[in-house]
Amino acid sequence: MTIVRPPISAAAGSRPVLDVAKLRAEFPALQLKVRGSPLVYLDNAATSQKPRAVLDALTRYYEEGNANVHRGVHYLSEHATAAYDGAREKARRFLGAKEAREVLFVRGTTEGVNLVASSFGHANLKRGDEVLVSAMEHHSNIVPWQLICEERGARLTVIPMNRRGELLLDEYEKLLGPRTKIVAVVHVSNSLGTINPIREMVRLAHAKGIPVLVDGAQAAPHLPIDVQALGCDFYTVSGHKMFGPTGIGLLYGRADRLEALPPYQGGGDMIRSVTFAKTTFAPIPAKFEAGTPHIAGAIGLGAAIDYLGGLDREALAIHEQDLLRYATDRLSALPGVRVIGTAGHKASVVSFTVEGVHAHDVGTIVDQEGVAIRTGHHCTQPVMDFFGLPATARASFAFYNTRADVDALVAAVEKVQQVFGA
Ligand code: 7TS
């Protein structure tokens, strides 16, 4: 199974599944006070906070292990290379990939998608071809495809969704046509929280010989990932959303798929031999990792994976589902507050609107109470257009959040309503 469906009814108070206070103590940023109040950090979908283990791994690398990788014969370089390659093996296990060479270090999800769009597009897209994305994609899984489609004379087609924010699978199946060259779909929506049925979507695409890229940016912090069980061809995540550093992420590609793609960028480390007449390329993964990589980032991400691996992820999921349900119930109970994104299967992301108040004003006023949320279109303008909204406010929860955080949010939203006389 790729998705844990926790027994939610058992979670709401009957069983102390998680020592959240102990977990919180490992995150220095969660101890901050902002504007005189303890920080209530509910912007985890934008980026998560980092545990001490990750911060220490970064410092240790720079203090005790800093050298370039894959080139020096000296002690420190061998050490850094082993740590970097070790992080790739950790990432392989985290994603459930068969082989470490199927895991590329990239800058983040955005670069993961751009790499596939560019390399796959240049090798495979021609005039009249189609790239199928969904109605709930983040801009980073739309714009790279538009750029390559424009260059190649191909076009974007879109899987529709319903008012709850669920993709219409019957329509999806019909859109998988002879011109469809690739499907690019989000695992968990950042603005609606919807968890998409990726395994089923891959099965339908593969039945027609069409490869699938999955944007896993919001899935990695919440769900166990198993790319082999999902069956997808490409899967990409951002380290900073899963308690790791910024500037580092992962792109999984099945070995045969990656081997068939042309390089994305040229430079050092990605070649077998270079002459002015001709260059031959290194095998994967090096072929796709031109230049000095983000060594510290990879090591820090490895530490985040170790950290997550040491937690009971099923207990985390149960706790997050409790927060999701509690926040949804409490916000919905406020007059004039409407939750956007009511799919049957959701991660702990709650978008909402407050009648008569612009989302930015909601965000600004709750910030005065120390509550950090995101407001705006969340880089999903087509989702906002679909719901006829300029923006929403969004609370996104991590396992270190508590019901008290939800209470603080609700109290702050009530204050917003008082200020606006709503
Ligand atoms: N895909 C999804 C589903 C995302 O939520 C994001 C970032 C990205 C891709 C891009 O990730 P990056 O790490 O390469 O920037 N989402 C958000 C968000 O919801 N608020 O800020 C960033």
Boltz pocket constraint, residues with backbone or C-beta under 6 A from the ligand:
constraints:
  - pocket:
      binder: B
      contacts: [[A, 45], [A, 46], [A, 47], [A, 107], [A, 108], [A, 109], [A, 110], [A, 111], [A, 138], [A, 140], [A, 141], [A, 186], [A, 188], [A, 189], [A, 190], [A, 191], [A, 215], [A, 217], [A, 218], [A, 238], [A, 374], [A, 378], [A, 379]]
      max_distance: 6.0
